[in-house]
Amino acid sequence: MPVPDPRLPRLAEMERSRKTVHAQVGFVDVPGGTSSAQGVAKLREADALAIVVRCFAPDARPAAELEEVRADLLLADAAVVESALEKAEKRARGKQTAEVAVLRSANASLGAETWLSEAG
């Protein structure tokens, strides 16, 4: 779905663009969320997440549901980083490379349950 932006025609004119392309937004429902490998894979493909939490039941626990999603995403990231670290260490053959250092740092951050975007 194209994102409406009244500035776009003027910007395209200023830049003398041959083709004007609107930003696109798509919404995908992931049934079961992070309870399946396919659900986690779909979430990892997204640039942004909008999580809809049930809050209308008397026993609703939205904070617990959000923590569960957070934990699942951290675990999925940790699995990817661990695999990449193993491969990078094999390629480095015992040498300290920038790639190995970054992946070790990322692995440590995820082990401490810190988002990579917050880890610096």
LINHUPE-V559544 format. One record per helix or strand. SS is the DSSP state (~ for helix, > for strand). FROM is the first residue (numbers start at 1). LEN is the number of residues. If there is no record, write none. Layout:
BEGIN
ss=<SS,SS>
from=<FROM,FROM>
len=<LEN,LEN>
END
This chain:
BEGIN
ss=<>,~,>,~,~,~,~,~>
from=<2,8,24,33,37,62,98,116>
len=<1,7,1,3,9,31,14,4>
END
